[in-house]
Amino acid sequence: MEELLAQISNIGFPIAISCYLLVRFEKKLEELKEVIGELSNAVEKLNK
């Protein structure tokens, strides 16, 4: 039983951290996508 709990804590912590980082990374990617779109529009305006 102790081995099972040790394995869960050893595996569960990295999984929890990975999920947390993926959620944060997704938000940053969404922001980056918006900024790239704005930059693209600005470049198009400059070329006209």
N, C-alpha and C positions, 0 to 999 in steps of 0.2 A: 504494500500500500504506500509506503514512504517513497519507494522508487517511482511509482506512478505519479505522485504529487511532485516529486523532484523533476520528472520529465515534463509535466505540464507547466511548471514554473519556468523551466529552461526553454521550452518551446513557446509558451504563451507570451512571455515578455517580448521576444523579438517579433512575434506576429502582431502584437498590439502596437509596438513602435512602428513597424512597417505600415500598418493601416493608417496610423496618425500621420506619418510622413507623406503617404500617398494622397491623403485628403488635402493636406497643405499644398503639396506639389500641384494638385489639380487646380486649386484656386489660383496659384501663381501662373499656371499655364493659361488660364482663362483671361487673366489680366494682361498677360503678354500678347495674347491673340487680339485683344481689343486695341492695345497700343500699336501693334503692327498694322492693324486696319487703319487707324488714324494716320499713321505715318505714310501709308500707301496713298491715302487720300490727299495728304499734304504734298507729296511728290507729284501726283497727277496734276494738282492745281498749279504747281510751279512750272510744269512742262507745257501748260497751255498758254 
